């Protein structure tokens, strides 16, 4: 329960976001390398948050970043992500996909599609689709739409921007697809979301 947009421009953050969006259960059985570290860090964050000391929010944010870095490192170096490949090839693929996630984060409003994105990393679209889903847990389109919807949420806070303009600036090619995807994700229309989550003045 924190504003993840604080970290949006950090290199590597989109990859970590894709990992944590699955809400993994960190137990000794499934995450033996980091379980204890994660528990200790969460305790530190809780203590810092409730201490109400000067700069406690900064410290809590720094601890959160540390937590996410541990999770990301564990995922990359201790999980067998692409089972049919050796370690060297796996690292190459991870780097390509992480770089691509950073690219999507910066260019989500552009005309991205599966074909041109797969070509960008030098994979066939079928091979890319499989690797992307294995790594992030999402199809390419699901991931791109999720990123665009996060951008739309932020833009909806500005009542000076029309909902059509919000859709276009977020990368949606039509208002109808924007409205449909937004309602599926948030269970309300963009207009309703704006009314519920922004100050009218």
Secondary structure, DSSP 8 states (H G I E B T S, - for coil): ---GGGGTTSTTHHHHHHHHTT-----TTT-TTTHHHHHHHHHHHHHHHHH--TTHHHHHHHHHHHHHHHHHHHHHHHS-SSTTS-HHHHHHHHHHHHHHHHHHHHHTTS---HHHHHHHTT--HHHHHHHHHHHHSS-HHHHHHHHHHHHHHHHHT-TTS-HHHHHHHTT-S-HHHHHHHHHHHHSS-HHHHHHHHS---
